[in-house]
Amino acid sequence: MPGSSSADPIELELASIRQQLTDLRAEQQEMKQAIEELVKTFRALAMHLGIAAEPYRKGSASGDRAKGADIPGFA
């Protein structure tokens, strides 16, 4: 078959590209985890140095404020 000989290199190239894509996705997942760890570290350092504070969250447990009341300036 004349068509099958030309399809073999194409199939080999497709298999190679699929493997490269799989490897790239694995690398992206590793980078995502490393970046998340870096962000976590920078936040901890910023809080430790007093540059940043824990973000204000509505509905946090505060006994003296009503549930719907906002602290002024934190809308």
C-alpha angles and dihedrals in degrees: 000000000000094000096056095059092057092045094057096068090045092051090048091051091048091051090050092050091048090052091049090050091050090050091048092052091050090051090049091053090051091049091049091054092046092050092049089052090048092051090049090051094048091049091050091049092048091051092046092051092046094243093119138017134209109287117258112252124195115235096029115153107271115152099204098051129071115244095250097043118107125209108247112264095020102090 
